[in-house]
Amino acid sequence: MKLDLDGKEIELTDTGFLANIDDWNEDIAKLLAEQEKIELTDKHWDVINYLRDEFINNKENQPNTRNMVKDLGKLWNEKIDTKALFDLFPGNPSKQAGRIAGLPESRRKGGY
């Protein structure tokens, strides 16, 4: 599969994840989000940037939804639950947001 961005073809896996994390940029994130029918807000970007930071700067960590709830609640200085993340990324916060963030597909079982 390929993604076309301004005439440049970006390679995707069969499941729609970027084949090369280094191909990612905010324009690609916007295009991937558009395909998912998600309009990115500041909170969406917080999740995307959090996941990228965890993967790139924390030994390729891909947090599950439970850890995302804890860490993003602290970031936003509010108590949140899984519903708050599913409201942002209804296709599964860790996987759908990870796809938009340009990360490899998580091989972890379960989402919580």
Secondary structure, DSSP 8 states (H G I E B T S, - for coil): -EEEETTEEEEB-TTS-BS-GGG--HHHHHHHHHHTT----HHHHHHHHHHHHHHHHTTT----HHHHHHHHHHHHTS---HHHHHHH-TT-HHHHHHHHTT------SS--
